[in-house]
Structure formats: structure tokens, C-alpha cells
């Protein structure tokens, strides 16, 4: 289903069972939430949403039945958010399907399933499992326990341990916030960040807390900084892959869809800006085995990096909810992971069919700057690099190019695109301002050191 020519949804969803799109935090520019509204709304399902105050893009979608305004930031005690959810369920008036679109929401729903089950239909998953998967530290431990390849990772217990790591580690290294709620309350980095030197790492964890950005201190007797340090897989010797899946109550992946990430934002380490679908049986089998062994049920968005040096697909992230570009992925029966969730939880069969290959997606507000950065990187790169190592098995075929799905622009639902633009510009201006302030602060610190 392309954006330029929308087809009527033929998936037999139960239109008598509404859905609630749940998010925690104040970030209106999120195309994944809009994708939930469109995916279910086009099939005739009433869709309600938790949104920010004001006029976020999702609020003007023709597929939103109603909304509940929330000022939650993710810094609250998680259990304090449950009464608001229960009130939303009562207002809807019938048990509805919750679709969590961020990690905090997925963790909250799993951990409070009993309290919410009177008003909502929810996957039957172990209460602590989504939180463990969303935690970078927890995911690495699960991968190690079940023999799933993953980048080598270290979770330091203090700033002193970060300093010890920096003294012996091989740089660059990847830095991530260790836990979902921690990234809201006291993020060490705003997003996945690649650092090139020990000095950069130490400067990150020793920043003055008065800046509002980092654990602070001089490194002595400081508590754990809430980050995970991960092996960096060079972009020249790696490929980024995605798997989207839905696992039923028996942890069988009734929907398994895979694709290649083309561009991300921030570049090479962030959210998907552009991708295309191609079925990868080796990757699908690896993801299916992992879900079965850990007993996972629900929607999963898995980021993998194929390390061309050893031929292994290494699991980088497991998001226990739909990924931002989930609408890219569907099978020939028209089922994506959100539709699969609704079908399964309402007692309907999930049609199994081959993946639609060759579809592409562009998440416009991040793909435009990503295109520029990637073009500059390619332009500056040497004309010839090291030869790509042989893969251990046959590579997935390259599908014929198919239609492009735009995350925001849709002829049958145009208003969110236009409302998104000023929000995105304000977000970009804020990011640019923080970067400029950070550079100015670093310059002042270097000048002071040079003056001593």
C-alpha cells in the first residue's frame, strides 16, 4: 500500500474493539504513533490516542477517534500513571487493545497488566521481560545467556569504572542510556552516541550536573552513571538490518518481517530515516529462536548489525513495541505487526503470508538531513576501501524497487504532515542550540586549562 495511492484495508479486524495508542513523554514529532492511527484506522478500527497538550500532528489525523491529553514526561513514578490509563479505559467504554509506541509505555503496561486487564486487551508476557529487553544491559545479558551474537558491552558501576574502561578500551565506542526510564529522568546522552576518544568519554560522565546534562563530579566516589558502553562496529565493515515481528502467547512468531536500514538519524547510530524490505531467512530464524527461548509475546522491533568481519548478525536493540517505520513492513495479506496484535488479542487468526519485498520508507523530517550527511560522507570517503569479507552463507537477494511509503505525507490523511513541519523545525533548532552551547562550554574549559 503506497502513500500515493492508498488501497482499502482488506484485513478482517474486529471493528467493534477499539485501540488506544499509548506513549509516555512529550515528543509530538513521532511518526510511529501516526502509523498506528493510520494502520488500524484504515481498517475501520476506532483508535484513541494519548497525546501532548496543544496541537501535535497525530491530533489532526482523520483516523483518530478521540484523544486523552497527558503531560507525563517519564520522570514520574511509573505506578502514578496507571489511574490515568484506567480512566481512559473507562471513558472508551469497552475493552480495547493498547498499542505502546515507546519503551516506557511497553514496560509500564507489562508490569501493571493485572491492574489494566479489566479495561484493556494485552499480550500475555512475563511482567519483567519487556523491561529487561528494553534495558541495554538486560538485553546483553539475555543475548549472552541464549547464544545470540551481540556487540561486546560493559555497564560501569561508577565514574571511576568508566575511567578504568577508558584507559584500556579500543575507541571509538558506542554510548547508550542503560535503562528506559533513566533516559527520561537523567539521560547521560540524548540518543545513541559514538565517542572517538577516552577524553570525550570522561568529559561526558564528568560534566557538571548544573548543566542539566550528565552525572557530574570529578570521578571520585560517584554513583553509577546509568550508561552502557558498547563495542563499535565500523560502518565500512557492517550492514544495518531490521526485523519486525509479532509473537503470540506461545512465543511463535506468526509475523516475521525483515529489511535493510539505508540511513539513520543521527547518522549511523540512530532512528531509521530510510529503509527497504527484503526477506532475510537467516536473520528471521535467529530472531524467532530468541523470542521462543525467552518466552516473548507481543510486538518486537529488533535492530541488528551484520559484522562483515566475522559474518555474524549482532543484536543491537530489542524494542518491545512497534518501531518507528513499522508501516514499511507487511505481508501479502496486508498484515503489519500492529494489525497482527489486534487480530491475535481479539481472538482472530493472523493470516500468514510472504513478506512484501522492495517497499521503501522515508521518514521525511529526519531523512532529509540524513541524505545530506550521508552524501557528504560518501563524497569525502576514499574511492577504494578494504575488500568486503566473504559471508558465511548466501546473501539475501536484492528485491526489485517497489513503492515508497512516506511516514508523514499521505494523500488520504494530509494534515499531520503540515502540522509536523513547525514542530520539527522547533526540535531541530533546539538540538542545534544545545550543540552550539556544548561546543562553547568545551571551548571555555579548554581555554581555562590552557591558562593554568
N, C-alpha and C positions, 0 to 999 in steps of 0.2 A: 504494500500500500504506500504509494509515494505521496508526498505532501502536495504535489502539483495537481494530482488527480485522485482524490480520496474515493475509495470504494466503500460501499456499505459493509458493516461488520456482519459476518455470517456465523460467528462463534456463538453457540447456543447458551449464553449466560442466563442465569436466573434474574430477570429484571425486577423481581419482587424483593430482592435482597440488596440493599444499598451498600455503599462502601464509604469509608472515611479515610482520607489521605492525611496521615499524621506526620508532623515534623516538629522538631524542638529547636528553637533558636530563631534569630532574626536575620534571615538572609533571603530576601524576596527574589533574587535572581537565581532561580533553581529550575532548570528545565525538566528535571526528572519528575518533580511534583506535577508540573503541567502535563507531562506524558501520561501520568496515572489518570488524570481527569479525562484526557482525550481517549486513551485506550479503552477504558470502561464506558465512558460516556457515549462513544460512537457505537457501542453495542447496546445502548439503551438502559444501562445501569445508572440509577441515581447516585451521584458522587458528591459527598460533602468533603470539606477540607478545613484543616487548621491553618490559619494564615496570620501574618503580621497585621498590625493595625494599618490604616490608610488604604492605599490602592496598590497592592502588589500585583504583578502580572497575572497570576493564577486567578485572582478575584474577578477578572473580566472575561474569563473563558466561558463560552456558551455552554460548556459541558459541566459547569459547577452548579449543583442543585442548591447548595447553601454552604455557608461558612461559619466557623467559630473563631473569633479573633483571640489571639493569645499573645501575651507579652513575655512568654517563657524564654529564657536565654540559655538554659542548660547549666546555669550556675546554682540553681535551686537544688534542694534535696529532691531526689527523684520521686519519692513517695508523695511529695506535696503536689505533684502534677496529676495524680490519679483522680481526685474528686472532680477536676475539670473534665477529664475524659469520661467519667461516669455520667456527668451532667450532659455531655454531648450525646452519649448513647441514649439517655432518656429522651432527649429532645428529638432525636431521629425516630424513636418510637418502635423500632423493630431491630432485632439483632442484625448487625452489619459487619462487613469484612473490613478489618483495619489493614491498610497498606502503609507501612512505615517507610519513610524515604530518607531517614538518616540513621546512623548507628545508634545514637542515644535513644531514639524512638523505638528501634527494634529491641534494644536491651531492656528498656522500660516495660514494654509490652510482655516480653518473655518472663521477666522477673515478677510481674504482677498479673499473670494470666488468670489465676483463680478469682481475683477481685474484679477483673474485666469481663469474664466469660458470660456473665448474665446478660450483657448488652452487646457483646461482640463475638464474632467467629474468629478463632486464632489458630495458627499451626500448633500441633502437639509436639513441642520441642522442649528439651530439658531446660529449666529456667536459667541456668548459668552458662549454657553453651553459646548463645549469641554474644554475650559479653566477653567470653573467652576468645571467640573468633575475631571480634572487633578490636580486641586488645592486641597490639603488635607483639607484645611479649607472650601472651597466651597463645597466639597463633603459631609462633615459632616453636613453642614447647609441644603443641599438638603435632606440628609437622615432623618434628624430631621423633616423637613417640610412634608415629604411624608411617615413617619412612617416606614422607613426601619431601622432595627437594625444596629447599628454601635458601635464600641468601643468609650467610652467617650473620648472627645478630648477638648483640650484647646489651643487657639492661643494667646500667650502672646504678649502684645504690647510693652514691653521694657524688658531690662535685669532685672530691679527691679521687674517686674511682674514674671519673671522666678524664682527669689529668693523667692518671696512670695509663689509661687506654690510649690517650693522645700521644704519649711518649713512645709507644711501640707499634701503633696501628699503621696500616698502609692507607694512604689517602689517594683520592677522595673517599669520603664516607657519606652515607645517607643518614639523615637525622629525621626521626618522626616522633610525634607525641605518642606516649606509650598506651594511653587508655582513652576511650571515647569521651567520658565526662571531663577528664583532665584537660582536653584540648579546648573546652569551653571555659573552664574555671581559671586555669592558669597555663595557657599554651606556651611551650618553650619555642616552638616555631609555628608560623601561621599555616603551614602546609608542609608536605614532604620537601626537604631541603637537602641539597648536595653541598657539602663543605670541602674545600680544597686543601686545607692545611690544619695542623694542630692549633695554630694561633686562632684561626677562625672558630674552631670548636670551643676552645677555652673562653674566648670573648663572648660566645653565645651563652654559656652557662654561668658566667661570672658577671653578667650585666647587672647594673643597679636596679633593684626592684622598684625604685621610684620612677623608673622609666615606664613601668607598667608592662615590661616585656622581658621576662626571664626570672629565674630563681634568685639571682643576685648573689652577693657575698664575695669573699676573697678565696673561697675554696676550702677553708678550714671549718670542719665540723658542720658542713652544710648538709641538709637532708637530700634525699634522692630527688633529682631534678625532673622526673616524670618524662623521660625520653628513652628511646631505643636507638642504638647505633647499629647500622646495618651495612653489610658488605656492598660496595658499589660495583655494579655490573656495567662495564663500559658500553656506551651506546653503539660504538663501532663494532662491537662483538656480541650484540644481543638483539633480540626482537621482542616487542611487546605484544602480548596476546591477552584476550579476554574470554572468560566463559561465563555465561548466564544460565542459571538452572532453576528448576523448581523440583524439590524433593517432597514426596508425600509422607504420610505418617509412618510408613515402613522404611523411610530413607531411600526409596527408589527414585532416581532422577527421571521423572516422567517427561520432563522437558530439559533438553541439554543443547545449548546453542553456543557456538564459538565464533571468534573473529579476531582480526588483527587491528591493533591500535596504530594509527598513522601519525597522529600528532596529539600532544597533551599540553595542558597549561596548568601551572608553569611548565616550560619546555622540559621534556624528557623525564619528568618525575611527578606529574600532577594528574588532574582530571582529564578524561578523554575529550579532546576537541574534535577529532575526526577519526573514523574507523570504518571498516567494511567487514562483511560477514563472509566466512569461509569455514566449512566444517573441518575440524581437526580431530580425527578419531583417537590419536594418542593422547591429546590433551583432555578430550571428553572422558576417556577411560580413567585417567588419573583423577579428575575431579569427582567422577562417580564413585570410585573406590574410597576416596577420602570421606565423602558425605556418608557413605554406608558404614564405614568403620567408626565414625564419631557419632552416628545416630542423628544426623541433622535432618530437620524437616522445615520447609519453607523456601523462600526465595534466596538465592545466593548470587552475588556478583564477585567474581574472582579475577584478580589481576595476576598475570603470570609474566615472567621474563624468560625467554629461551636463551640460555647461555651457550653461544656458539662455540665456546672453548671446550665444553665437555658434553654438549648435546642435550643437556637436561632442561626441562621446563621447571622453573623455580617459582613457587607460590610467594607472591609479594604481599597481597592483601586479600582478605576474605570479608566482604561486606555482607552482613546477614539481612539484606534488603535489596530492592531493585537498584541497579546502577543508574547513573545519570542518563546514559544513552540507551536504556533498555529497549526503547521502541525500535531501535535498529534491528533487534533480534526477534524473529518469529519463525514458526514452521509453516509448511504449506497449507495447514488447516487454519492459519490465521491466529495461532495461539502464541502470545508472548508470556513472559513469566508472571505478569500481573493478572492476565486473564486466566492463566493456569491456577493461580492462587484462588481466585474467585470460583472457578469451576470446582476445584477439589473441596474447598471448605463448604460449598453448598450441596455436596453430595453428587455432583455430576462427573461423568467420565472426562478425562483430559485427552483430547484427540492426539495420538502420536503420529507424527509425520516428519518427513525430511525437512531440514533447515532450508530456508530461502537464502541462497547464496548470492553474493555480488552486490547486495544492498549497501549503501553508504550513508553515513550520517555526518552532518556538520552542525556543531553546537556554536551558533554564529558568534555570540559575544566573546568567546574565547578562541574560536578557530581563526578569526581574522588576525589578531596579534600573533597567534602561533604560526600561521603561514609566513609572516614576515620574519620571525626569529629563525624558523627552520630554513627559510630561503637564504638568510644571511649566513647561517652555519654552513650550509652546503656550498655557498659561494666562497667562503673563506677556507673550506677544508681542502687538504691536498687532493690532487687529481687521482692518486692511486694510494691505496692503503694495503694493509696486510690481507692476504687471501683468506676468505671465509673457510673455516674448518668444515670438513665433511660432517653431515648429520648422521646420527646412528641409524636412522630409518628414512623412508621416503618422505619428502616434504609434502604438505598439503598442496593440492593443485591451486592455481590462480583462477578464480572464477571470472566469467565474463562480467564487465561492469554493468551494474543494474541501476535502478532509480536511487536518487538521493533523498533521504529523509532529513528535513530541517527541524532542529529541535524546537525552534520558536515560530518560524514562519509557516503558516498553514492557511490555505485558501478557505477552508470551512470554519476556521477559528482565528481570524486575523488580529483581533485586538491585543492579545497578550504580547505579540511581537512589538507593537508600537509602545505599549506601556513599559516593556522591558528596557527600551533604549535609554531613557533618562536614569533609571535605576543602575544600569550597567555603567553608564558614564560616571555617576557618583562613586560607585565602587572602585572603578579604575583610578579616579582622582585620589581617593583615599589611600589606595595601595601605593600610588606614585608619591604621595606626600610622606607616607611612612618611610619609604625607601630613601627619599631625599633627607629626611630628618635623621635617619640612621647613618647615612654617609657623613652628614655634618657632624654628628656626635663622634663617629670614628675619627674624623679628621682632627677634631678638638683634642681627643685623647692622645693621638699620635703627636700632636704639636706639644702637649704638655710633657709627654715622655721625652721628646727631643730637647725640651727646655731644661730638664733636670740635670 
